[in-house]
Amino acid sequence: MKVIIAEKPDQGAKLAAPFPSIKRTGYIEIKKNPQFPNGAYVTWAIGHLCELVPPEMYDPKWKSWNLETLPIVPERFLHQVSKGKYKQFQVIKQLVTQPIIEEIIMAGDAGREGELIVRLVLNQCQIDKPLKRLWLSSLTQAAVEEGFKSLRSEKDTRPLYFEALSRACADWLVGMNASRAYTLLLQQKGIHDVFSTGRVQTPTLALIVKREKEIEAFKPELFWEVISKFNIEGKRYEGIWHKEGETRLDSAEMAKKISEFCEGKGAEIIDVKVEEKRYKPPFLPTLSSLQTTANQRFKYSPKMTLDIAQKLYVKGYISYPRTDSSFVTKGEAVTFPTILKALSTKPEFAPFFPLPIPSLIGNLRYVNEKKVTDHYAIIPTEQIPNLDKLTTEEKNIYDLVVRALLAAHEEDAIISTTKIETLVDQRATFQSKGKVIKQVGWRKIIYPDKKSEKEEKFLPILELREQGTVTKTKVKESITQPPKRYTEGQLINVMKMAGKQISDSDLEKILMESQGLGTEATRAGIISILKDRGYMTVTRNIVAPTEKGRLLIEALGESVLTSAEMTAKWEQRLREIGKGEASSVTFMEQTKKLVEHLLQEAENQVKSWDFSNFDISSMQRSPKKGKGRLTSVGKCPSCGGAVLDRGTFYGCGSYKTNHCRFTVSKTILKKKIRQKDVRHLLKEGHTEMIEGFVKGDQTFQAKLVWSQEQKKITFQD
């Protein structure tokens, strides 16, 4: 008889579904059938059933936080059953230790974490029985049946266990030691809060803080542009003045002179360039690209997208979502016509059929076995859902996955770009640009909503040497804009590229395998950790560091712990362990040396710490007692209650008892309002002068003032 261990209960139910079975407490009993002649038991973990033991389990002296007891480096890492999960562990242990069980099938998610979860449970059970590995990329009935017929040897996937274990232990070592060191050293500076650090979370936070500093250091500058309207033989259009490609002028006076010179003058077409470009359909989605698209379209957080995709996977509607490959093998490509035929019967997708490309076989843009890693790209399965029975969120994510596959079977988009050069009175040159979509191709599938596309400018058909006049000119005043904060979706891409700057035109490239911070499966979790630990906020999908997050990065300085490039190299080494190309023992020895280096580095940094520019009053809670406490920033001017920092805004704590509605937004006219600003406002009735408010194209400075008469915040020059 065999025991099959899944990662989660719903996954276990899917694995048992193709066979006659009886549901028991904590497991499902599969009756005798051709696949399992003696029957089988399907049981499951509940996520991570086992966890690394706390420091005091190795040595009592490590229970208290003390610099003298660092570093914390166990000789051998130990695990224990996670709190609240012992009952399910006992179910698994009783099943696998039965004498009649001759083989155990590991059936966690087909990835590193799934490998780790099940093997750790088996290690805790202390059994030595033959193991096999079920490796699935979808949970449809056909895929499950085929998977059990072609089980892998446990040796094939064992390196993934070493990779995941090395990652977990390395993260524990770095986090446990660096967190205690910086928390204790910052306490010596009068900052009583817990500062958690991590091998991946800290360099990610550093990238967010770096962008914030770039925004604050930005000096806005005014510039002017001259725009003219033309009538060339009855054909009307407009152009912008330029000199050798530069359209901006740093003098309003000069812009006015050019404008006045051109008004009513003769104009002639001196150059017409038409360039036609073909744009291929996007790659099939990886988890990162799916998270990015869902964030752009629906403002879903990366974690939300992953959770929804996981549900669709467990239901059997899409393939395994935690993938970093945008390719499929020939085996998957062969099934596409069947999947597409089923999708064509759905009213939501029927308008796109028939598709011009019947098969992707031989198309290396999508079908390339050499570029498929642990899993192929995210695709819909042959099990097509009733879309009306999906939640709105599930329907949206499923729709993105389906449209990507449909687009891959469409023609290229062909866009013609026209550039016109117009010469005014033989002296002033104006340029005009316009686009014409010659062939919509895949864009009608990926971009069905015209509002989601940028407005296209269309030009009339103009010929060289045609002449006319300038009908109107104007001077447009603008101001240079600072870099923008990341959205959550963009942050996923920044992590994947290890902090390298990318533009929208580069997004396609990041879908290829690359080094980066974290993995496809862990990036969303890292972002959630940064939010939960008070290092960053997300307001209307925009990411910003908190005062606490900024202070930690300031304290770390040039530490290797903030280096995105270094962490990316560690990730690469971990991937090599997963492929059997590197030693986990060597990696852990290097991590232990790194910990010693980090501790020494921290002690050396203390001498140069200066936090006079930080509002440390917002970070005054003890490691044990202050968890979850809201910080008071002053007395409410409206009712006398305490004004609290509520994460995304400052609000009166008495809003429930006396219905006080006093609030101050954390972002006013694109300027972040810090705790120290609000403290000053509440104490003095106004803030100090704040620079960087943006209204339209103008940037200005002002004080924020509480108006007792109007009961609201106003500006004062």
SEKEVO-190916 format. One line per 10 residues: for each residue x, y, z of C-alpha. Coordinates in pm, 1 decimal, padded with zeros to 6 digits. Example, Ala and Ser with C-alpha at 12.3 -4.5 7.8 and 13.67 -1.06 7.14 Angstrom:
BEGIN
01230.0,-00450.0,00780.0  01367.0,-00106.0,00714.0 $
! end
This chain:
BEGIN
00000.0,00000.0,00000.0  00111.4,00359.6,-00064.2  00077.9,00695.4,00109.8  00048.7,01009.6,-00102.6  00139.8,01333.0,00079.7  00004.2,01654.4,-00073.3  00086.2,02008.9,00033.1  -00265.8,02123.2,00116.9  -00609.8,01963.7,00175.2  -00768.0,02092.3,-00147.5 $
-00471.7,01963.1,-00344.2  -00508.8,01623.2,-00174.6  -00875.6,01610.8,-00276.2  -00779.8,01677.1,-00639.3  -00523.9,01394.5,-00634.3  -00782.3,01150.7,-00502.0  -01063.5,01268.0,-00732.8  -00992.6,01033.1,-01029.4  -01021.3,00724.0,-00807.4  -01294.4,00563.1,-00590.8 $
-01235.8,00683.3,-00236.9  -01366.9,00743.4,00114.4  -01298.0,01065.7,00303.6  -01153.8,01017.3,00653.5  -01034.1,01261.8,00921.3  -00713.1,01416.9,00789.9  -00681.9,01185.9,00489.0  -00865.2,01017.7,00202.5  -00861.8,00642.5,00153.1  -00837.1,00538.5,-00211.8 $
-00994.2,00200.2,-00278.2  -00825.0,-00068.3,-00483.8  -00808.1,00020.7,-00853.7  -00580.8,-00049.4,-01153.2  -00345.9,00238.9,-01061.9  -00330.0,00137.5,-00694.5  -00400.0,-00238.1,-00678.8  -00366.5,-00239.5,-00299.8  -00530.9,00098.3,-00251.6  -00363.7,00410.8,-00113.1 $
-00395.2,00687.9,00143.2  -00391.2,01054.2,00038.2  -00302.5,01290.0,00320.3  -00163.3,01640.9,00333.5  00037.2,01900.7,00514.0  -00121.1,02235.4,00594.1  00135.2,02453.4,00422.2  00458.7,02450.3,00622.0  00385.8,02179.1,00877.9  00740.0,02200.3,01016.7 $
00955.5,02499.5,01102.0  01305.6,02577.7,01221.6  01328.1,02570.0,01600.3  01386.2,02902.1,01785.0  01739.2,02994.3,01906.9  01675.5,02897.3,02270.7  01611.3,02536.7,02163.4  01980.5,02518.1,02069.5  02113.5,02710.1,02367.9  01918.0,02880.7,02654.0 $
02150.4,03182.8,02639.5  02008.1,03269.1,02296.0  01658.9,03330.0,02433.1  01732.2,03684.8,02546.0  01844.9,03952.8,02301.9  02203.1,04031.9,02389.3  02494.3,04150.0,02175.0  02738.0,03937.9,02376.0  02564.6,03614.7,02270.1  02590.7,03685.3,01896.2 $
02643.3,03525.3,01651.9  02368.4,03266.6,01674.9  02503.1,02983.5,01459.9  02374.0,02631.4,01535.2  02604.8,02342.6,01455.2  02311.6,02162.5,01296.6  01970.3,02302.6,01208.6  01668.4,02139.3,01371.0  01297.7,02149.5,01288.8  00979.6,02109.4,01489.3 $
00610.6,02074.8,01410.6  00456.9,02419.7,01371.8  00227.2,02543.7,01645.0  -00135.0,02442.0,01591.6  -00050.5,02177.5,01329.7  00045.0,01881.5,01549.9  -00286.4,01702.4,01495.6  -00235.3,01678.2,01118.5  00127.5,01579.2,01168.7  00011.7,01286.5,01383.7 $
-00227.6,01177.6,01106.6  00059.6,01167.7,00857.5  00295.2,00993.2,01099.6  00041.7,00721.6,01184.4  -00017.6,00654.4,00815.5  00344.2,00641.1,00696.1  00466.0,00427.2,00987.2  00216.2,00148.0,00925.2  00394.4,-00177.9,00831.3  00165.5,-00224.9,00526.8 $
00297.5,00096.3,00367.9  00571.7,-00000.1,00125.3  00610.0,00331.7,-00064.1  00552.0,00702.2,-00007.8  00468.4,00939.9,-00291.0  00570.2,01302.3,-00231.5  00300.7,01513.8,-00395.9  00360.2,01868.7,-00277.3  00352.9,02153.6,-00528.4  00600.1,02077.0,-00804.4 $
00865.3,02323.3,-00690.2  01127.1,02396.0,-00426.6  00889.2,02477.6,-00142.1  00665.8,02178.8,-00213.6  00973.6,01959.5,-00200.0  01083.9,02109.7,00131.6  00742.0,02089.3,00299.5  00691.4,01717.7,00239.7  01050.9,01606.5,00303.4  01065.1,01792.9,00634.2 $
00749.8,01612.0,00748.1  00903.6,01277.3,00653.2  01224.4,01368.5,00836.3  01024.3,01443.6,01150.8  00846.8,01109.0,01116.9  01189.7,00938.7,01110.2  01093.7,00678.4,00853.8  01307.2,00510.2,00593.9  01084.4,00382.6,00315.0  01108.1,00404.8,-00065.1 $
01009.5,00746.6,-00198.8  00871.1,00859.7,-00534.3  00787.4,01209.1,-00657.9  00463.3,01316.0,-00825.7  00542.6,01613.1,-01048.9  00243.6,01797.9,-01194.8  00201.9,02124.9,-01379.1  -00177.1,02111.4,-01366.2  -00437.8,01939.1,-01151.0  -00686.2,01830.0,-01414.7 $
-00803.5,01471.1,-01388.7  -00608.9,01372.7,-01700.2  -00289.8,01533.2,-01567.4  -00327.7,01362.0,-01228.3  -00383.7,01019.3,-01384.7  -00086.8,01063.8,-01618.4  00129.8,01191.4,-01331.3  00076.1,00879.1,-01122.4  00168.5,00665.3,-01423.8  00501.0,00846.7,-01465.3 $
00630.7,00906.7,-01113.3  00982.6,01045.8,-01078.1  01261.4,00904.7,-00867.4  01308.0,01104.3,-00548.2  01674.8,01144.4,-00645.2  01568.5,01358.8,-00942.1  01417.8,01626.7,-00720.1  01634.7,01594.1,-00411.2  01856.5,01891.2,-00514.5  01546.9,02113.0,-00494.8 $
01510.9,02012.3,-00130.0  01871.7,02112.0,-00063.0  01809.4,02444.7,-00239.4  01496.5,02523.7,-00039.1  01654.6,02408.3,00288.3  01966.5,02616.4,00221.7  01751.0,02918.9,00144.1  01548.0,02877.1,00464.3  01852.4,02821.6,00687.2  02049.3,03107.1,00529.8 $
01754.6,03342.2,00573.2  01721.2,03231.1,00936.9  02089.4,03292.5,01006.0  02103.8,03634.4,00842.5  01767.9,03749.4,00977.6  01816.3,03623.4,01331.3  02162.4,03774.5,01376.8  02133.6,04101.0,01184.0  01787.1,04176.3,01326.4  01906.8,04138.0,01685.0 $
02229.1,04327.5,01619.9  02066.9,04634.3,01463.4  01773.4,04636.6,01705.3  02009.4,04630.8,02006.1  02255.3,04881.7,01860.7  01974.9,05121.7,01768.5  01840.4,05088.6,02123.4  02172.1,05229.9,02240.9  02085.4,05536.4,02031.7  01749.9,05570.0,02207.1 $
01541.7,05404.7,01934.6  01328.7,05137.6,02100.3  01170.8,04937.4,01822.9  01227.7,04600.1,01660.0  01422.1,04618.1,01332.9  01381.4,04301.8,01130.9  01633.4,04244.8,00851.9  01647.2,03980.6,00583.6  01858.6,03849.4,00300.5  01595.3,03956.0,00044.3 $
01363.5,04198.5,00223.6  01640.4,04442.3,00319.0  01788.0,04500.0,-00030.8  01431.7,04532.5,-00159.7  01362.5,04800.6,00100.8  01690.1,04968.4,00002.9  01564.6,05001.8,-00354.8  01242.7,05166.6,-00233.8  01435.6,05409.6,-00012.1  01678.9,05485.9,-00293.4 $
01391.8,05585.7,-00522.1  01247.5,05807.9,-00245.5  01580.9,05984.8,-00204.0  01598.5,06041.6,-00580.6  01254.4,06202.7,-00565.5  01350.3,06425.9,-00273.0  01680.6,06528.4,-00432.4  01509.3,06619.8,-00757.3  01512.0,06991.8,-00838.0  01220.9,07086.1,-01064.6 $
01301.5,07321.1,-01351.4  01070.0,07523.5,-01571.5  01091.8,07489.0,-01947.2  00895.1,07620.1,-02242.0  00789.0,07474.9,-02575.8  00650.8,07644.2,-02886.1  00359.3,07470.1,-03056.7  00221.1,07581.9,-03393.6  -00085.3,07485.3,-03591.6  -00049.0,07454.0,-03968.0 $
-00276.1,07465.3,-04271.2  -00098.9,07301.2,-04563.5  -00323.4,07311.7,-04869.6  -00631.2,07257.1,-04653.7  -00474.5,06984.4,-04438.2  -00450.8,07081.2,-04074.3  -00212.0,06952.2,-03806.5  00022.1,07084.3,-03539.6  00393.2,07057.9,-03464.1  00643.2,07145.8,-03192.7 $
00947.4,07368.1,-03249.4  01287.3,07205.3,-03217.4  01651.4,07267.3,-03279.3  01854.4,06955.7,-03357.5  01592.4,06744.4,-03184.2  01573.0,06953.1,-02864.0  01223.8,07095.7,-02809.2  01268.4,07252.6,-02466.3  01371.0,07612.1,-02410.2  01500.7,07740.1,-02076.8 $
01386.7,08097.5,-02147.2  01024.9,08215.5,-02161.1  01141.1,08523.9,-02345.8  01307.1,08321.6,-02620.4  00999.7,08099.3,-02653.8  00779.7,08406.3,-02688.6  01007.0,08551.7,-02959.5  00996.2,08226.3,-03160.2  00619.6,08211.8,-03124.1  00573.4,08572.2,-03238.5 $
00813.5,08522.1,-03527.6  00620.4,08221.0,-03658.5  00268.8,08362.5,-03626.2  00107.1,08385.1,-03972.1  00428.6,08298.8,-04161.3  00461.7,08067.7,-04455.8  00538.0,07700.5,-04396.8  00677.7,07420.1,-04611.9  00705.5,07042.8,-04570.5  01078.5,06967.3,-04586.6 $
01084.2,06602.6,-04476.2  00840.7,06311.9,-04458.0  00948.8,05981.8,-04303.2  00725.1,05680.7,-04276.2  00852.0,05387.8,-04071.4  00661.6,05061.2,-04044.8  00722.1,04835.5,-03744.9  00599.2,04486.6,-03668.1  00528.1,04403.6,-03303.8  00512.6,04037.4,-03211.5 $
00259.7,03912.6,-02955.8  00376.7,03913.1,-02591.7  00537.7,03605.8,-02440.4  00321.5,03362.7,-02247.0  00294.1,03469.8,-01881.2  00530.2,03390.3,-01597.4  00414.9,03463.9,-01243.3  00601.9,03797.1,-01246.1  00447.3,03915.2,-01571.4  00101.1,03802.7,-01459.2 $
00143.1,03993.6,-01131.8  00262.0,04301.8,-01319.2  -00028.3,04297.2,-01565.0  -00288.3,04232.8,-01294.2  -00146.1,04522.7,-01093.9  -00162.9,04754.9,-01396.2  -00516.0,04655.5,-01495.6  -00689.9,04576.8,-01168.7  -00455.5,04718.7,-00899.8  -00424.8,04369.6,-00750.0 $
-00128.8,04331.6,-00516.0  00129.2,04068.3,-00618.6  00021.4,03845.5,-00329.3  -00343.8,03873.2,-00426.6  -00263.7,03771.2,-00784.7  -00059.8,03472.9,-00664.8  -00337.4,03362.9,-00428.4  -00600.1,03385.1,-00703.6  -00378.9,03202.5,-00953.8  -00315.7,02929.4,-00695.0 $
-00691.6,02882.8,-00651.6  -00739.5,02854.1,-01027.6  -00456.4,02600.2,-01039.8  -00603.2,02388.1,-00760.3  -00940.1,02396.3,-00937.1  -00765.3,02263.6,-01247.3  -00824.9,02566.7,-01471.3  -00467.4,02691.7,-01522.9  -00122.7,02537.6,-01503.8  00114.5,02573.2,-01207.9 $
00149.8,02949.2,-01141.4  00485.5,02972.7,-00960.7  00687.3,02957.8,-01279.8  00966.1,03177.5,-01415.2  00950.3,03037.5,-01769.3  00753.5,03195.6,-02053.0  00795.0,02890.5,-02277.0  00621.7,02556.0,-02318.9  00738.0,02221.4,-02450.8  00607.2,02061.4,-02766.4 $
00390.3,01834.5,-02551.8  00190.7,02131.4,-02421.0  00176.6,02300.7,-02761.1  00012.5,01989.8,-02907.9  -00282.7,02038.7,-02669.1  -00342.6,02402.5,-02764.7  -00586.2,02338.1,-03053.5  -00808.4,02134.1,-02820.5  -00796.1,02402.8,-02550.0  -00868.0,02678.8,-02802.3 $
-01161.4,02489.0,-02949.3  -01317.9,02465.5,-02603.3  -01250.8,02834.5,-02536.0  -01414.2,02932.4,-02865.6  -01750.6,02816.7,-02729.6  -01738.1,03077.2,-02451.6  -01916.5,03405.4,-02534.5  -01632.0,03601.5,-02374.1  -01375.2,03465.9,-02620.6  -01582.6,03363.3,-02924.0 $
-01538.4,03701.8,-03104.4  -01164.8,03636.0,-03140.7  -01215.8,03315.6,-03338.5  -01114.5,03184.2,-03582.8  -00751.6,03255.5,-03499.0  -00515.4,03301.7,-03796.5  -00238.5,03076.3,-03661.6  -00360.5,02716.9,-03608.3  -00050.6,02584.9,-03427.6  00256.2,02710.8,-03238.4 $
00461.7,02399.0,-03309.6  00796.2,02514.2,-03444.7  00754.0,02869.6,-03310.5  01056.8,02914.7,-03082.5  00911.1,03230.9,-02933.9  00673.2,03008.6,-02738.6  00773.0,02645.0,-02784.6  01128.6,02585.8,-02667.4  01198.3,02287.1,-02443.8  01549.7,02409.4,-02362.5 $
01411.6,02723.0,-02199.3  01149.9,02551.9,-01985.1  01275.4,02541.4,-01626.3  01093.6,02350.9,-01348.0  00762.8,02447.4,-01505.6  00636.5,02584.4,-01833.6  00452.0,02914.7,-01878.3  00110.7,02975.2,-01722.5  -00155.2,02851.2,-01964.1  -00522.6,02754.8,-01942.8 $
-00585.4,02381.5,-01918.0  -00833.2,02175.7,-02119.0  -01063.8,02195.9,-01815.8  -01255.3,02512.7,-01906.8  -01452.9,02668.9,-01619.3  -01802.9,02808.7,-01618.1  -01693.4,03171.9,-01598.3  -02018.2,03275.9,-01431.0  -01926.7,03059.4,-01131.9  -01587.5,03222.1,-01083.6 $
-01543.7,03521.5,-00854.7  -01475.1,03853.7,-01025.5  -01108.3,03830.1,-00922.7  -01074.8,03472.0,-01048.7  -01243.2,03565.5,-01375.3  -01004.1,03858.0,-01426.8  -00690.5,03651.1,-01372.6  -00822.3,03363.2,-01584.0  -00905.0,03614.3,-01857.8  -00545.2,03742.3,-01861.4 $
-00407.2,03389.1,-01894.7  -00649.3,03299.2,-02174.2  -00590.3,03618.1,-02371.7  -00214.1,03561.8,-02363.7  -00262.8,03222.3,-02528.8  -00508.9,03362.5,-02783.7  -00270.4,03647.1,-02868.7  00011.2,03400.6,-02931.9  -00203.9,03255.1,-03213.6  -00262.8,03597.2,-03368.1 $
-00074.2,03793.0,-03633.7  00183.6,04061.1,-03558.1  00061.0,04413.7,-03497.1  00187.2,04648.3,-03768.5  00212.6,05016.5,-03683.5  00319.3,05287.6,-03923.9  00490.8,05589.7,-03768.1  00501.6,05913.8,-03964.4  00744.0,06196.8,-03887.0  00695.0,06534.9,-04054.0 $
00941.3,06826.6,-04058.5  00785.9,07166.7,-04129.8  01002.7,07474.1,-04200.5  00856.6,07815.6,-04112.6  00985.3,08116.9,-04305.7  01306.1,07928.5,-04390.0  01421.9,07959.1,-04026.4  01217.5,07773.8,-03763.4  01175.1,07396.9,-03779.5  00880.8,07207.1,-03631.6 $
00835.6,06833.0,-03592.2  00511.8,06635.4,-03596.0  00466.7,06268.8,-03517.3  00171.2,06041.8,-03574.0  00088.5,05672.1,-03580.9  -00135.6,05463.2,-03797.2  -00225.6,05104.7,-03704.1  -00194.9,04914.4,-04031.3  -00272.3,04572.9,-03879.4  -00428.1,04538.2,-03535.0 $
-00323.0,04173.6,-03497.7  -00288.0,04056.7,-03136.2  -00361.3,04405.9,-02996.1  -00734.4,04351.7,-03035.1  -00700.9,04067.7,-02780.9  -00453.1,04207.1,-02531.1  -00583.5,04564.7,-02545.3  -00960.1,04533.1,-02584.9  -01032.8,04852.9,-02389.8  -00936.8,05159.9,-02589.3 $
-00917.1,05365.2,-02270.1  -00618.2,05156.4,-02163.8  -00419.6,05270.6,-02465.3  -00248.9,05605.0,-02500.8  -00419.1,05847.8,-02731.8  -00275.5,05810.5,-03078.9  -00209.0,06121.8,-03285.1  -00304.4,06095.2,-03648.3  -00155.4,06308.0,-03925.0  -00303.0,06389.6,-04265.1 $
-00124.3,06258.1,-04572.7  00139.5,06520.3,-04651.9  00383.3,06539.4,-04941.4  00733.7,06682.2,-04963.1  00746.6,07052.6,-05066.2  00379.6,07116.2,-05000.9  00326.9,07467.3,-04868.7  00087.3,07654.8,-04645.1  00079.2,07884.2,-04341.8  00104.1,07892.9,-03965.1 $
-00248.5,07956.9,-03839.6  -00174.4,07982.5,-03470.2  00113.9,07956.2,-03225.5  00130.8,07919.1,-02849.4  00392.3,07885.7,-02578.5  00348.0,07596.6,-02340.1  00507.7,07627.4,-01997.0  00595.0,07300.4,-01819.2  00806.3,07176.8,-01532.1  01038.9,06878.8,-01515.9 $
00897.3,06591.9,-01313.2  01077.2,06383.6,-01048.9  01112.2,06005.0,-01081.7  00790.7,05827.5,-00988.9  00747.4,05595.2,-00696.5  00703.9,05230.9,-00781.6  00370.2,05060.6,-00802.1  00352.4,04715.4,-00642.5  00360.4,04560.4,-00988.5  00667.2,04758.8,-01088.2 $
00836.5,04659.8,-00762.6  00804.4,04293.2,-00862.7  00992.4,04374.4,-01184.4  01255.2,04581.6,-01003.6  01316.3,04285.2,-00770.9  01342.8,04048.3,-01065.0  01598.9,04274.6,-01231.5  01793.4,04316.8,-00904.2  01734.0,04690.3,-00907.2  01840.1,04758.7,-01265.1 $
01630.0,05035.0,-01415.9  01389.2,04922.9,-01686.7  01143.2,05104.3,-01909.3  00809.4,04978.1,-02034.2  00974.9,04883.0,-02361.2  01206.4,04652.6,-02169.2  00932.4,04464.8,-01986.7  00931.1,04185.7,-02242.1  01296.1,04111.8,-02169.7  01242.3,04054.6,-01797.9 $
01018.6,03761.4,-01878.3  01333.1,03571.4,-01970.5  01525.9,03390.3,-01696.8  01729.2,03639.6,-01497.7  01902.2,03679.3,-01167.1  01711.8,03882.6,-00913.7  01589.8,03929.3,-00557.7  01390.8,03628.9,-00441.6  01207.5,03384.9,-00666.2  00877.8,03387.7,-00853.6 $
00718.1,03219.7,-00552.1  00865.2,03446.2,-00280.9  00861.4,03805.1,-00415.3  00498.0,03872.1,-00332.7  00559.2,03746.7,00021.2  00860.9,03975.0,00063.9  00651.3,04279.2,-00031.8  00386.5,04172.7,00220.1  00653.6,04137.9,00491.5  00779.2,04491.3,00425.3 $
00424.5,04621.3,00466.5  00348.8,04412.7,00774.8  00668.8,04517.6,00949.7  00604.5,04885.6,00896.7  00884.7,04950.8,00649.1  00668.5,05065.0,00361.8  00313.9,05171.5,00284.1  00101.0,05120.2,-00024.7  -00146.5,05397.4,-00100.5  -00354.6,05367.5,-00415.6 $
-00107.9,05110.6,-00543.2  00192.1,05341.6,-00490.5  00480.5,05220.5,-00271.5  00655.3,05454.3,-00027.1  00901.8,05386.6,00256.1  00807.8,05474.7,00613.5  01030.5,05669.7,00850.2  01124.0,05338.8,01010.8  01221.3,05187.6,00677.0  01432.0,05488.9,00585.3 $
01608.9,05484.8,00921.5  01701.1,05118.0,00890.4  01854.4,05170.1,00546.2  02038.1,05476.9,00676.7  02174.9,05267.3,00962.7  02286.5,04991.4,00727.0  02465.9,05236.8,00499.1  02678.8,05057.0,00242.2  02630.2,04718.9,00408.3  02633.9,04413.9,00184.7 $
02289.6,04344.8,00332.5  02145.1,04628.8,00120.8  02312.2,04519.1,-00202.5  02061.9,04400.5,-00462.3  02342.7,04275.8,-00685.3  02499.3,04067.0,-00408.8  02166.1,03914.0,-00310.3  02097.6,03832.1,-00674.3  02426.1,03640.9,-00684.2  02318.8,03444.9,-00376.5 $
01993.4,03359.0,-00553.1  02189.7,03238.2,-00851.2  02398.9,03012.5,-00626.6  02082.6,02872.1,-00470.1  01944.7,02796.4,-00815.9  02268.3,02612.8,-00892.7  02216.3,02403.2,-00578.6  01866.6,02320.3,-00705.2  02014.7,02199.9,-01031.3  02276.2,01989.1,-00854.9 $
02554.9,02216.3,-00980.7  02667.5,02363.6,-00645.2  02719.4,02242.9,-00289.0  02468.8,02336.5,-00019.1  02735.8,02270.5,00246.0  02971.6,02522.9,00086.4  02689.4,02776.0,00056.6  02601.9,02747.0,00425.2  02966.2,02786.5,00528.2  02982.2,03105.7,00322.5 $
02660.0,03227.2,00487.0  02807.9,03173.1,00834.1  03109.9,03382.4,00735.5  02875.0,03646.2,00600.9  02694.1,03662.6,00935.7  03022.7,03727.3,01116.4  03102.2,04000.4,00864.0  02758.2,04161.5,00909.9  02795.1,04173.4,01287.8  03138.9,04330.5,01267.2 $
03009.4,04574.7,01008.2  02720.0,04675.3,01234.6  02949.7,04750.6,01528.7  03173.7,04964.3,01306.6  02877.8,05163.3,01170.5  02752.1,05275.1,01512.8  03023.7,05541.4,01541.8  02902.0,05727.0,01233.9  02527.0,05707.4,01298.9  02343.2,06039.3,01301.1 $
01965.1,06024.9,01305.9  01898.1,06390.4,01383.8  01697.1,06425.0,01062.5  01466.3,06138.6,01154.2  01150.1,06143.4,01361.5  01255.4,05870.2,01604.9  00956.7,05937.7,01831.1  00753.2,05718.4,01597.0  00980.0,05424.4,01678.9  00950.0,05389.4,02055.1 $
00812.3,05049.4,02134.2  00982.2,04761.0,02310.1  01054.2,04433.3,02129.1  00806.5,04246.8,02351.9  00530.3,04487.2,02448.2  00473.3,04727.4,02163.7  00348.5,04501.5,01889.2  00053.5,04649.4,01707.1  00042.6,04977.1,01902.2  -00049.5,05289.3,01701.5 $
00184.5,05586.0,01745.1  00043.8,05913.8,01876.0  00173.7,06222.7,01695.2  -00000.2,06489.1,01902.4  -00320.8,06637.8,02038.1  -00620.9,06674.0,01807.3  -00694.1,07047.1,01747.5  -01060.5,06969.3,01690.7  -01156.9,06762.6,01996.6  -00845.6,06724.8,02211.1 $
-00804.8,06350.4,02149.6  -00483.0,06178.5,02037.2  -00395.4,06192.5,01667.3  -00259.2,05853.5,01561.4  -00042.0,05735.7,01273.5  -00274.6,05490.5,01100.9  -00035.5,05381.4,00826.9  -00183.0,05559.5,00525.5  -00304.5,05873.8,00708.8  -00301.0,06051.8,01044.9 $
-00637.6,06046.0,01220.1  -00800.1,06129.3,01551.8  -00822.8,05831.9,01785.5  -01156.5,05957.6,01922.0  -01347.1,05916.6,01598.5  -01555.1,05632.9,01749.4  -01632.4,05788.9,02088.0  -01708.3,06146.5,01983.2  -01719.6,06112.0,01602.2  -01419.0,06341.1,01545.2 $
-01323.1,06335.6,01178.7  -00986.9,06514.9,01198.8  -00743.7,06358.0,00951.1  -00428.3,06453.6,00764.9  -00337.3,06263.3,00449.9  00014.9,06123.9,00428.0  00041.6,06257.0,00072.5  -00078.5,06607.2,-00016.0  -00036.3,06726.6,-00375.0  00221.1,06451.8,-00438.6 $
00427.2,06551.8,-00131.4  00480.0,06300.9,00149.9  00381.2,06442.9,00490.1  00604.8,06303.3,00763.5  00527.7,06252.5,01129.5  00750.8,06543.5,01228.8  00546.3,06773.0,01001.1  00221.3,06666.9,01167.4  00371.4,06697.7,01516.2  00474.1,07055.2,01437.7 $
00129.4,07128.3,01293.6  -00049.5,06997.3,01601.6  00180.8,07178.9,01843.4  00222.8,07514.8,01667.0  -00087.4,07527.6,01447.1  00124.4,07512.4,01133.6  00414.0,07316.3,00982.9  00749.1,07452.7,00885.8  00787.2,07549.5,00517.8  00750.5,07236.0,00304.4 $
00891.3,07221.7,-00048.7  00771.4,07003.5,-00333.4  00392.3,07039.3,-00353.7  00283.0,06983.2,-00714.4  -00031.1,07128.2,-00871.7  -00068.8,07081.3,-01244.6  00265.9,07170.0,-01398.7  00365.1,07393.0,-01106.9  00574.1,07308.1,-00800.2  00550.0,07529.3,-00494.1 $
00638.3,07550.8,-00126.9  00399.5,07630.2,00158.6  00317.2,07575.1,00523.2  00024.9,07355.6,00620.8  -00203.2,07542.8,00861.3  -00496.6,07422.1,01070.4  -00788.6,07661.2,01027.6  -01002.4,07647.6,01341.6  -01283.5,07839.6,01169.9  -01297.5,07622.0,00857.1 $
-01205.6,07302.9,01045.6  -00960.0,07197.5,00774.0  -00595.7,07207.1,00664.8  -00503.6,07503.4,00440.4  -00188.2,07632.0,00269.5  00008.1,07940.4,00373.6  00287.1,08094.1,00163.6 $
! end
